[in-house]
Amino acid sequence: GENVEQHPSTLSVQEGDSAVIKCTYSDSASNYFPWYKQELGKRPQLIIDIRSNVGEKKDQRIAVTLNKTAKHFSLHITETQPEDSAVYFCAPEGYGQNFVFGPGTRLSVLP
Amino acid sequence: EAQVTQNPRYLITVTGKKLTVTCSQNMNHEYMSWYRQDPGLGLRQIYYSMNVEVTDKGDVPEGYKVSRKEKRNFPLILESPSPNQTSLYFCASMRSQRGETQYFGPGTRLLVL
């Protein structure tokens, strides 16, 4: 099955700085790469995704980049704000019908 | 409003007392699944269903059962709960089984004494 890792596991940044979270996966057949955000006490929600035929996708302050050769994709958040504080999960979609989420990265944006 | 609902939201029970957590979606989604979330372990898939009457095991199915008799409902059954099943449970649905967003329910926090 898919082996998914995230780095770092925790990240603290000053408000206004950028944050980058990396997700590595093992299944070379993966072709859909979403990032979910989970605020404290809330459910996970999709914030951005990318498909294998695209190398980068941007939505305002967030972006995702994909390196299929190296089997990793990254979440980039620019001009971070306190409301970006949350746990972020990647969930690359492998060949099978089940889903494997990364262990999560806790981002803290310090005022 | 398109949504996934779960009930109950909070549950305290004792070892061995059978319980069911309901999950319902109103988006006509084919794919539904159950996850448990534990500190440091992220979201782990328990069971999933690709359509009515089609279910399969995820990564951590031991101690759980599911059924999918109707497209909108996907209950999670703990026949004989044990303390190691104390966790936060999420139901999720998606339109089809590939390349789609998963929509999560609000979560059910379960404590087994």
Interface residues (C-beta under 8 A of the other chain):
Chain A: G1 N31 Y32 P34 Y36 R43 P44 Q45 L46 D49 R51 F89 A91 E93 Q97 N98 F99 V100 F101 G102 P103 G104
Chain B: S33 Y35 G40 L41 G42 L43 R44 Q45 Y48 M50 D56 G58 D59 F90 Q97 R98 G99 T101 Q102 F104 G105 P106 G107
